[in-house]
Amino acid sequence: MRFPIRMSPLWRPLLLPFGGTSQRSYVELEDGVLHVRFGWLFDHRFPLSQVEAASPSHWPLLAGIGWRTNFRGTVGLIGTYANVVEIRFKERQRLRMLLPTSCERLYLSLQEPHDFINALQEATSIDAPAEPVAAAPTARKRRRKKKSG
């Protein structure tokens, strides 16, 4: 099964010089392998047996668009800030972007994130992601009304 990486029309001109096109940007589940391709700069196959979990997530605005890494285990292949999925691995995966790095958490912006998560769960027998927990409401200070007098 193939799942296209979602790319915003706003960012396509910046992704295009590095092969970030719809034909070269996808995630594929095939024969026990998670194949991730994002243009010419990223084409890697991860064993499905190493996938620990997958869940909807978000990508920080300041982290940027495109091929991103913090060189401490996080890799982002981001074409838009919407529909981001986080994949966590049981062990760090060695990979090569421009430089060799390792990946413990992989973030992807996908056109159909929930369909991908469901297919990945079926392929790996991992548990369904927990529903996002709503943040606790912050306590508001009550203002005392001044008595006019």
Sequence and secondary structure as in RCSB ss.txt:
>XXXX:A:sequence
MRFPIRMSPLWRPLLLPFGGTSQRSYVELEDGVLHVRFGWLFDHRFPLSQVEAASPSHWPLLAGIGWRTNFRGTV
GLIGTYANVVEIRFKERQRLRMLLPTSCERLYLSLQEPHDFINALQEATSIDAPAEPVAAAPTARKRRRKKKSG
>XXXX:A:secstr
 EEEB B TTTHHHHGGGT  STTEEEEEETTEEEEEETTTEEEEEEGGGEEEEEEE   GGG SEEEE SSEEE
EEEB SSSEEEEEEEEEEEEESSSEEEEEEEEEEBSSHHHHHHHHHHHHT                        
